[in-house]
Amino acid sequence: MRVFVTGATGYIGSAVVQELINAGNQVIGLTRSDNGAAKLKEAGAEVHHGALDDLASLHSGASDADGVIHLAFKHDFSDFAGSLATDLRAVETMGAALRGTGKPFVTTAHANGTASDNAVLALAERGVRASIVSLSPSVHGEGDKGFVPRLIHIARDKGVSAYVDDGSNRWPAVHRLDAARLFRLAVEAAPAGSQLDGVGDEGIPFRDIAEIIGKHLNLPVVSISREEADAHFGFLGALASLDIPRSSAQTQELLNWQPVHPTLIEDLEQGHYFNS
């Protein structure tokens, strides 16, 4: 299969590209930089120059492929509405190129019930084998720059590794290589309209994460109140106290997908998160 991948040089996208190629697929990766082009060539992928706001490039990339995996997103949290609007235009453009072909179009969810998600699901009624992968808040592994590295940075800065109240609230997580395999399976076989859960760990107590961080940084592990959470964790304050367990049982059964890579706790125990 010839697969057009946006976000192909990113943290998750680079793993998806390698997963696709290792499974015998041909990959066309979207990039806007010479450095990105070099990475794609080194991985064995074909280079397609463009960007999320270059709609003509998106349309041609999707038109020339047997399927699309859309991972790129402008992570501008100072203008999240603008980022969502850019994503919607990208989805609509690539969706239009695939309409009526029966080809797969796999995207990743960025927030619940966004216009982009609705547009993807609508394509399932218009001759596109469209599906959405909802990833865990923590997609962990080598090169992670997400929530867990931020928690480590906060612990170093504050001198303690904290959790909220009793820390029993749970976070789901998935290893980036397991997530990459899920995207491959989705583009190969997910039925139209599928909403897939990218979950390995269904729910890790936040206290367990704090304890691992405290152990590796040799810092005290402490409980703080919900009222103190925003001051301590910053923009992660609300998330640090949420209990958001999720299951991927239906997704695993649908696509015969089994997470096999280290859990978040196992990944943290390996130590690579604490090398910098």
C-alpha positions in Angstrom: 0.0 0.0 0.0 1.2 3.5 -0.8 0.4 5.7 2.3 0.6 9.4 2.5 1.6 10.4 6.1 1.3 14.0 7.5 3.4 14.7 10.6 5.8 12.0 9.2 8.9 13.3 11.0 7.3 13.9 14.4 7.6 11.8 17.6 4.7 9.5 16.6 4.8 10.0 12.9 8.4 8.8 12.5 7.5 5.6 14.3 4.4 5.2 12.1 6.6 5.7 9.0 9.0 3.0 10.1 6.2 0.6 11.1 4.6 1.0 7.6 7.8 0.5 5.8 8.8 -2.6 7.9 5.4 -4.1 7.0 6.1 -3.7 3.3 4.2 -0.5 2.6 5.5 2.5 0.6 5.4 5.8 2.5 5.1 9.3 1.1 5.9 11.7 4.0 4.8 15.3 4.2 7.5 17.8 5.2 8.2 21.5 4.9 11.9 21.4 5.6 15.1 20.1 4.1 16.0 18.5 7.4 12.6 16.7 7.4 13.2 15.6 3.8 16.6 14.1 4.8 15.0 12.2 7.7 12.4 10.8 5.5 14.9 9.7 2.8 17.0 8.1 5.5 14.0 6.1 6.7 13.3 4.9 3.2 10.2 7.1 2.6 9.4 9.3 -0.4 9.4 13.1 0.2 6.3 15.2 -0.4 7.0 18.9 0.2 4.2 20.9 1.8 2.6 22.0 5.0 -0.8 21.9 6.8 -1.8 25.3 5.3 -0.7 24.3 1.8 -4.0 22.8 0.7 -3.0 22.1 -2.8 -0.1 20.0 -1.6 -2.3 18.1 0.8 -4.8 17.4 -2.0 -2.2 16.1 -4.4 -0.5 14.0 -1.7 -3.8 12.3 -0.8 -4.8 11.9 -4.4 -1.6 10.0 -5.3 -1.9 7.6 -2.4 -3.7 4.4 -1.6 -4.5 5.7 1.9 -3.7 8.6 4.3 -2.6 8.8 7.9 -3.0 12.3 9.2 -0.9 13.0 12.2 0.3 16.6 11.7 -1.2 19.3 14.0 -0.1 22.9 14.9 0.4 22.7 18.7 -0.2 26.4 19.3 -2.0 26.4 22.6 -2.1 30.2 22.6 -4.5 29.9 19.6 -5.9 26.4 19.9 -9.1 27.4 18.1 -6.9 28.5 15.2 -5.0 25.2 15.3 -8.3 23.3 15.1 -9.5 25.4 12.2 -6.3 24.7 10.3 -6.8 21.0 11.0 -10.4 21.0 9.8 -9.3 22.6 6.5 -6.6 20.0 6.1 -9.1 17.1 6.8 -11.7 18.5 4.4 -9.1 18.9 1.7 -7.6 15.4 2.0 -11.1 14.0 2.5 -12.3 15.6 -0.7 -9.4 13.9 -2.6 -10.5 10.5 -1.2 -14.2 10.8 -1.5 -15.9 7.9 -3.3 -12.7 5.9 -3.6 -13.1 3.5 -0.7 -9.5 4.3 0.4 -8.6 4.6 4.1 -8.2 7.9 5.9 -6.9 7.6 9.5 -6.7 10.6 11.7 -5.9 11.2 15.4 -8.3 12.9 17.7 -7.1 16.2 19.4 -10.2 17.0 21.5 -13.6 15.5 22.1 -16.2 16.1 19.5 -14.1 18.5 17.3 -15.3 19.6 13.9 -12.4 17.7 12.4 -13.6 14.4 14.1 -17.1 15.1 12.8 -15.8 15.7 9.3 -13.8 12.4 9.3 -16.8 10.4 10.5 -19.0 12.1 7.8 -16.5 10.8 5.2 -17.4 7.3 6.2 -20.7 7.9 4.6 -19.1 9.3 1.4 -17.1 6.4 0.2 -14.0 6.8 2.4 -12.8 4.1 4.9 -12.3 6.8 7.5 -11.4 6.1 11.1 -10.2 8.0 14.2 -7.5 7.0 16.7 -7.9 8.5 20.1 -4.5 8.3 21.8 -3.8 8.2 25.5 -2.7 11.4 27.3 0.8 9.9 27.6 2.3 8.4 24.5 5.6 7.4 26.0 9.0 6.1 24.8 12.4 7.4 23.7 12.1 11.0 22.5 8.9 11.8 24.5 8.4 15.6 25.0 4.9 15.3 26.4 3.3 15.2 29.8 5.7 12.9 31.6 8.9 14.9 30.8 7.0 18.0 31.9 6.2 16.3 35.3 9.9 15.5 35.7 10.8 19.1 34.9 8.3 20.3 37.5 9.6 17.9 40.1 13.2 19.1 39.6 12.1 22.7 39.7 9.9 22.4 42.8 12.2 20.0 44.7 9.4 17.4 45.3 7.5 14.9 43.2 3.8 15.6 43.9 0.4 14.0 43.4 -3.0 15.4 44.2 -4.9 14.2 47.3 -4.4 10.4 47.6 -3.1 10.1 44.0 -5.5 7.3 43.2 -6.7 9.1 40.0 -5.7 7.1 36.9 -4.0 8.0 33.6 -4.1 5.8 30.5 -0.9 5.5 28.5 0.5 3.8 25.4 4.0 3.2 24.1 4.7 5.1 20.9 5.7 1.8 19.0 2.4 0.2 20.0 0.6 3.3 18.8 2.5 3.2 15.5 1.3 -0.4 15.0 -2.3 0.6 15.7 -2.1 3.3 13.0 -0.8 0.8 10.5 -3.5 -1.7 11.3 -6.1 1.0 11.1 -5.0 2.1 7.6 -4.9 -1.5 6.5 -8.1 -2.8 7.9 -10.2 -0.5 10.2 -13.9 -0.4 9.0 -15.3 2.9 7.9 -16.5 5.0 10.9 -14.3 3.2 13.4 -13.3 5.1 16.6 -10.3 3.4 18.0 -8.7 3.6 21.4 -4.9 3.9 21.5 -4.5 2.6 25.1 -2.0 0.3 26.5 -2.1 1.0 30.3 -5.8 1.4 31.1 -5.2 3.5 34.1 -2.0 4.1 36.1 -2.5 5.7 39.6 -0.9 9.2 39.4 0.8 8.5 42.7 2.7 5.6 41.1 4.1 7.9 38.5 5.1 10.5 41.1 6.8 7.8 43.2 8.9 6.6 40.2 9.9 10.2 39.4 10.8 10.9 43.0 12.9 7.7 43.2 14.9 8.5 40.1 15.4 12.2 41.1 16.0 11.3 44.7 13.3 13.8 45.8 10.5 13.6 48.4 7.2 12.4 47.1 4.3 14.4 48.6 0.6 14.9 48.4 -0.8 18.3 47.6 -4.4 19.5 47.7 -6.5 20.2 44.6 -6.4 23.9 45.5 -2.6 23.7 45.4 -2.4 21.8 42.1 -2.6 24.7 39.6 0.2 26.6 41.4 2.4 23.5 41.5 1.7 21.9 38.1 0.8 25.0 36.0 -1.3 24.2 33.0 -1.2 20.5 34.0 -2.9 21.3 37.3 -6.4 20.1 36.2 -5.1 17.0 34.4 -3.0 16.0 37.4 -6.1 15.3 39.4 -8.4 13.8 36.7 -9.4 10.2 36.9 -9.6 9.2 33.2 -9.2 5.4 32.8 -9.9 4.0 29.4 -10.0 0.6 27.8 -8.9 -0.5 24.3 -10.5 -4.0 24.6 -12.8 -3.4 21.6 -10.0 -1.9 19.5 -7.8 -4.9 20.3 -10.5 -7.3 19.3 -11.4 -5.4 16.1 -7.9 -5.1 14.7 -6.1 -8.0 16.5 -3.9 -5.3 18.1 -2.0 -6.2 21.3 0.2 -3.7 23.1 3.5 -5.5 23.6 6.0 -2.7 24.4 7.0 -1.5 27.9 4.3 0.0 30.1 4.7 3.6 31.3 6.0 2.5 34.7 8.5 0.0 33.0 9.6 2.7 30.6 10.2 5.2 33.5 12.2 2.5 35.3 14.6 2.1 32.4 15.9 5.6 33.2 16.1 7.3 29.8 13.6 9.9 30.9 16.0 11.1 33.5 19.2 11.4 31.4 18.8 15.1 30.6 
